[in-house]
């Protein structure tokens, strides 16, 4: 589930940039992108919690170190990408 939400967040961020540079209102796409990013992190945390309850220690050791770093990067990039239209709009006279 977290993978689907993550792809949705990326698509919404791209839509946010496209609409912003086309001169259209892109606030809703930024909201959707950041919301899906937050849901992705929650879904990944839920997946980890389910593995702990199931005592799937091998699965946890395989995915948690790598994906947790990737989630930090993706969240940071999502925030920066969704800030671009806000910065672009604030420069208008």
Secondary structure by P-SEA (a helix, b strand, c coil): caaaaaaaaaaaaaaaaaaaaaccccaaaaaaaaaaaaaaaaaaaaaaaaaaaacaaaaaaaccaaaaaaaaaaaaaaaaaaaaaaaaaaacc
